[in-house]
Amino acid sequence: MSIGAYIYSIILIEALKNQEAVSYLNQRVKGNIFDSLVCGGLNQMAVGVSKLIFKNFILEKVFTTTLLSYFTLTKPYTVQEYDKITQQFIDNPFTPSALIFYSTVDPMSDPNVVEYTGQTWGKRSAHIQMKKWDDAGHVELFKKHPKEYVERLDEYIDFIRPSVRPYKPVVAKL
């Protein structure tokens, strides 16, 4: 799970303890935008991090093994918590509309899990948009597809924005 999705899930877990907070979120949050979600389990994350950091096959394998060993040794404090929070993210009962950008070649993400998450949310939400690319690595979607990325983002913001707030379209500065 990516840092943003992790923090989102922690906030969600705390908010679900208080019905007033859930009510407030339902009234105020019109949509969520997720880009390059890290999902698919700790093994996927360990392999993906290794591939992003090292270009040497041997160093990748050593680092992956080290990470997985760490997760094994600290399972009650890391793996179980990670799994619980990841499941909360997918089973999120609070699902306003969402736009999810992702790539099928992101080493940090399993596109099947991203699609499953979007489908799960779509059963409970009025509007889920997903944009998939097949040629961008982790957090490279905007870099590889700035025009299409901004167009989709603008369309989504137009969909969720309250009519009383003025909005200026996003302009790519790259």
C-alpha positions in Angstrom: 0.0 0.0 0.0 1.3 3.4 -0.9 2.0 6.1 1.7 -1.0 8.1 0.7 -3.4 5.2 0.7 -1.9 4.0 4.0 -2.5 7.4 5.7 -6.0 7.6 4.1 -6.7 4.2 5.6 -5.5 5.1 9.1 -7.7 8.2 9.0 -10.6 6.1 7.8 -10.1 3.5 10.6 -10.1 6.3 13.2 -13.1 8.1 11.7 -15.1 4.9 11.6 -15.0 4.8 15.4 -17.1 8.0 15.5 -20.3 8.2 13.6 -20.2 12.0 13.6 -16.8 11.9 11.8 -18.3 9.5 9.2 -21.2 11.8 8.7 -18.9 14.8 8.3 -16.7 13.0 5.7 -19.8 11.9 3.8 -20.9 15.6 3.6 -17.6 17.1 2.8 -15.5 14.7 0.7 -16.8 14.7 -2.9 -14.1 12.5 -4.4 -10.7 10.8 -4.1 -7.8 10.7 -6.5 -5.3 7.9 -6.3 -2.2 7.7 -8.5 0.1 4.6 -8.6 -1.4 2.7 -5.7 1.1 0.3 -4.1 -0.9 -2.8 -3.7 -0.7 -6.6 -4.2 1.0 -7.6 -0.9 4.3 -7.3 0.8 6.0 -9.6 -1.6 5.0 -7.4 -4.5 6.2 -4.4 -2.6 9.5 -5.9 -1.7 10.2 -6.9 -5.3 9.1 -3.6 -6.6 11.2 -1.5 -4.2 14.2 -3.6 -5.0 13.7 -3.1 -8.8 13.3 0.6 -8.3 16.4 1.0 -6.2 18.8 -1.4 -7.8 19.5 -2.1 -11.4 21.8 -5.0 -10.5 20.0 -8.4 -10.3 22.1 -9.7 -7.4 21.5 -6.6 -5.3 17.8 -6.7 -6.1 17.6 -10.3 -4.9 19.6 -9.5 -1.7 17.5 -6.5 -0.9 14.2 -8.4 -1.6 15.3 -11.3 0.6 16.3 -8.8 3.4 13.0 -7.1 3.3 11.0 -10.3 3.3 13.1 -11.6 6.2 12.4 -8.4 8.1 8.7 -8.9 7.5 8.9 -12.5 8.6 10.7 -11.6 11.9 8.3 -8.7 12.7 5.1 -10.2 11.4 2.8 -9.3 14.4 3.9 -5.7 14.1 4.3 -5.2 10.4 2.6 -7.8 8.2 -0.6 -8.2 10.3 -1.0 -4.5 10.6 -0.3 -3.9 6.9 -2.8 -6.6 5.9 -5.5 -5.2 8.2 -5.0 -1.7 6.9 -4.9 -2.9 3.3 -8.1 -4.8 3.7 -9.7 -1.7 5.3 -8.7 0.3 2.3 -10.4 -2.2 -0.1 -13.4 -2.7 2.1 -13.8 1.0 2.7 -17.4 1.7 3.7 -16.9 5.4 3.0 -16.6 5.5 -0.8 -17.3 8.8 -2.5 -16.5 9.0 -6.1 -12.9 8.2 -7.0 -10.4 8.5 -9.9 -7.7 5.9 -9.9 -4.7 6.2 -12.2 -2.6 3.1 -12.6 -0.2 1.1 -14.8 0.0 -2.5 -15.7 3.8 -2.4 -15.7 4.2 -0.7 -12.3 6.6 -2.9 -10.3 5.1 -1.7 -7.1 1.5 -2.6 -7.9 -0.6 -5.5 -9.0 -3.1 -4.2 -11.6 -5.5 -7.0 -10.7 -5.7 -5.7 -7.1 -6.2 -2.1 -8.3 -9.0 -3.2 -10.6 -10.6 -5.3 -7.8 -10.4 -2.4 -5.5 -12.1 -0.1 -8.1 -14.8 -2.7 -8.8 -15.4 -3.2 -5.0 -15.8 0.5 -4.5 -18.0 0.8 -7.6 -20.5 -1.5 -6.0 -20.9 1.0 -3.2 -20.3 4.3 -4.9 -22.0 6.3 -7.5 -18.9 7.0 -9.6 -15.6 5.3 -10.0 -13.3 6.2 -12.9 -10.1 4.2 -13.6 -7.5 5.1 -16.1 -4.9 2.4 -17.0 -1.7 2.8 -19.0 0.5 -0.1 -20.1 3.8 1.8 -20.5 4.6 3.7 -17.3 6.5 2.7 -14.2 5.7 3.6 -10.7 4.6 7.3 -10.3 5.5 8.0 -14.0 2.0 8.3 -15.3 1.9 12.1 -15.5 5.5 12.2 -16.8 4.7 9.8 -19.7 1.1 11.0 -20.4 0.8 14.7 -19.2 -1.9 15.7 -21.7 -4.2 12.8 -21.1 -3.5 12.8 -17.4 -4.5 16.4 -17.1 -7.6 16.0 -19.3 -8.8 13.1 -17.1 -8.1 15.0 -14.0 -9.9 18.1 -15.2 -12.9 15.9 -16.3 -13.0 14.3 -12.8 -12.7 17.6 -11.0 -15.5 19.1 -13.1 -17.6 16.1 -12.1 -17.1 16.4 -8.4 -16.7 20.1 -7.8 -19.6 22.0 -6.3 -21.2 24.4 -8.7 -20.7 27.3 -6.3 -16.9 27.1 -6.3 -14.9 28.6 -9.2 -12.3 26.2 -10.7 -9.3 26.8 -12.9 -8.2 23.9 -15.0 -4.9 22.3 -14.1 -2.0 23.4 -16.4 0.9 21.1 -16.9 4.2 22.9 -16.3 6.5 20.3 -17.7 
